[in-house]
Amino acid sequence: NLLLYSVDPWQAPDSYYQFDGVTKTDKTLNGSVVYKTQTAWASLRLNLEKQLIDRRIVKVGEEFTYSVWMRTDQTPMKVRLFARFSGQSNAEDLTSETTLTNDWQKFSVTFKITQKMVTSQTKLSWVGFEQTTNNEPGKYVYYACNKLERGNVATDWSPAPEDYDSKLATAQSEIKQTTDAIKASVSSLDKSTVKSSS
C-alpha cells in the first residue's frame, strides 16, 4: 500500500487527505477505520500530489490500482471515482457511476500515470470515491481500507510499510520510557535501602 495513514486518515498530517462531508465512525474493517458520508459529492479525498508525486515514487506510464471497500444502508445508492487537477475547478470522472448494496464490496480502478498528472501546473491533486445523490436522514455510505498499489491487481488491504515502521518506533519509545522509569524506581529504592540500613 502506497497510501500513508490508510489505517486512520485522521492521524495524517494536514494535506494528506481532505475530509469533505466525512465523519469518522468507531468501527473498523480489517483493521482500517470506517468512515461515512451522507450528501452528494461528499468524500474522503486522497492527496496524490502529497502521497505519490512529491515522494517521487511514480513515473509517467506506470500503472496503479486504487481500491476501497464500500457499502450503504440505503439502496440504491451510486458512487463514482473522481480526480481533481491543480488549477482546474471541476472534477473529472475516473469511473462511471457504480451501485452500492448493503453488503461490503471492494471496488477498484486501474489507471496509468500521465504527463498531466505530474506536470507542476496541472498536478493530480485529489482522488476519491464520492456519492452522487443525497441519503435519507440517518442513512449513509460507508468506506474503509483505502489502498493504492502498483500494477493492475487489487490485492488485500494492508497498511503502508511506513505506517508499520511508525508504529514500531512508537512502541519502542514507549518500552524505553517504561524501562527508564523502572530503572529510576529501582535506583531510588536501592538508595533508600542503603540509607535505612546505615
VENHU-V461795 format. One line per field, one symbol per residue. ss: DSSP state (h for helix, s for strand, l for the rest). psi: psi as a letter, one per 30 degrees, with the letter a starting at -180 (. if undefined). Layout:
BEGIN
ss = ???
psi = ???
END
This chain:
BEGIN
ss = llllllllhhhlllllsssslssssssssllsssssslllllssssshhhhhhlllllllllssssssssssllllsssssssssllllllssllllsssllllssssssssllhhhhlllllsssssssslllllllllssssssssssllllllllllhhhhhhhhhhhhhhhhhhhhhhhhhhhhhhhhhhhhhl
psi = kfjkhfejfffllkfelkjjgkkklglljgfkkklllflkgkljkkjfeeeeeffhglkkfkklkklkklllgjklkkllklkklkgkeklkkfllkkklafkkkkklkklkkleeffkefgkjdkklkklflkllkgklkkllhkkklkagkjlkkllkeeeeeeeeeeeeeeeeeeeeeeeeeeeeeeeeeeeff.
END
